[in-house]
Amino acid sequence: MSRTILVVDDAAFMRMMIRDILAKEGYRIEEAVNGRDAVEKYDAVAPDLVTLDITMPEMNGIDALKAIRAKDPMARVLMVSAMGQQQMIVEALESGAMDFLVKPFQPTKVLETVKKCLAADPR
């Protein structure tokens, strides 16, 4: 059974990059364009993992993370951030993110981190 990953980023190019890396490994990919979109799609998609950009319009990744974790305390969320956002990464981890990827990233690092998050206990 393939696992579903909800890829959330306001940049279409980043969504495409992550989608391409993960789809090649057999993951089913759903996409959201910002935090609000991600929170709305979470229930319908019921993803095994969410990759969530931190800096987005309408609702940022930290707020979306908190909203998703409020709906589902067992949600697996992997934050994606640009260089230099260390304080936001700390806040995301304190808010329930399982791990983070820093852009730009290598495809092998994306796969390794996704597999680690999927294998971990989401508590």
Secondary structure by P-SEA (a helix, b strand, c coil): cbbbbbbbcccaaaaaaaaaaaaaabbbbbbbccaaaaaaacccccccccccccccccccaaaaaaaaaaacccbbbbbbbcccaaaaaaaaaaacccccccccccaaaaaaaaaaaaacccc
